[in-house]
Amino acid sequence: MDALREFFGEYISFVWLAVMIAFFWFFLIRPQQKQQKSRSQMLSGLKKGDKILNHGGIVGTITEVKEDQLTVRIADKTEVVMVRDGISKVLSK
């Protein structure tokens, strides 16, 4: 029993370090990576006709898609140019 305590006594700090790293990985880093991946897929999948919401709260419909820019109709005869990163979410397809 004493030999077991001595063995774990020497390595307990390494065990706690491994537990903390696993905790941060599964509860902080991994969910953030999943969220970034889904956002990247959403932004790359934008197409003409999608109804979107930008970070400023403006709702509009995509009328033209270029490489990094979108032309969005926000009202009758009113179109604005936005960058893809400014899109918060797609409301409907």
C-alpha positions in Angstrom: 0.0 0.0 0.0 2.9 2.4 0.8 4.5 1.6 -2.5 1.3 2.6 -4.3 1.1 5.9 -2.4 4.7 6.6 -3.2 4.2 5.9 -6.9 1.1 8.1 -7.2 2.6 10.7 -4.9 5.4 11.4 -7.4 3.1 11.6 -10.4 0.0 13.2 -9.0 0.9 16.6 -10.4 1.3 15.2 -13.9 -2.1 13.4 -13.5 -3.7 16.7 -12.5 -2.1 18.5 -15.4 -3.4 15.9 -17.9 -6.9 16.1 -16.4 -6.8 19.9 -16.7 -5.6 19.8 -20.3 -8.4 17.2 -21.1 -11.0 19.4 -19.5 -9.9 22.5 -21.4 -9.8 20.5 -24.7 -13.3 19.0 -24.3 -15.1 21.9 -22.9 -13.4 25.0 -24.4 -11.2 24.3 -27.4 -13.2 21.6 -29.2 -16.6 23.3 -29.1 -15.0 26.5 -30.4 -13.4 24.6 -33.3 -16.8 23.1 -34.1 -18.4 26.5 -34.1 -15.7 28.0 -36.4 -16.1 25.0 -38.8 -19.9 25.4 -39.0 -19.5 29.2 -39.5 -17.0 28.7 -42.3 -19.3 26.2 -44.0 -22.2 28.6 -43.7 -20.2 31.5 -45.2 -18.9 29.4 -48.0 -22.4 28.2 -48.8 -23.9 31.6 -49.3 -25.7 32.0 -52.7 -28.0 34.3 -54.6 -31.5 34.4 -53.1 -30.5 33.5 -49.5 -32.1 35.7 -46.8 -29.4 36.8 -44.4 -28.9 38.7 -41.1 -25.7 40.8 -40.7 -24.0 41.6 -37.5 -25.6 45.1 -37.4 -29.1 43.5 -37.4 -30.0 44.3 -41.0 -32.0 41.7 -42.8 -31.6 41.4 -46.6 -31.6 39.1 -49.6 -28.4 38.3 -51.5 -28.6 39.4 -55.1 -25.0 38.9 -56.2 -22.1 36.8 -54.9 -18.5 37.7 -55.6 -15.3 36.2 -54.1 -15.4 38.0 -50.8 -18.2 40.4 -51.3 -22.0 40.1 -51.4 -24.5 42.5 -52.8 -27.5 42.5 -50.6 -31.0 44.0 -51.2 -32.2 45.5 -47.9 -35.2 47.4 -49.3 -36.9 48.1 -52.7 -34.2 49.5 -55.0 -31.7 49.6 -52.2 -28.7 47.4 -52.4 -25.5 47.4 -50.3 -22.2 45.6 -50.7 -21.1 43.6 -47.7 -18.1 41.3 -46.9 -18.9 37.7 -46.1 -17.5 38.0 -42.6 -20.2 40.5 -41.8 -22.9 37.9 -42.1 -24.3 36.7 -38.8 -26.6 33.9 -40.0 -28.7 32.7 -42.9 -32.4 33.1 -42.2 -33.8 31.0 -45.1 -32.5 29.5 -48.3 
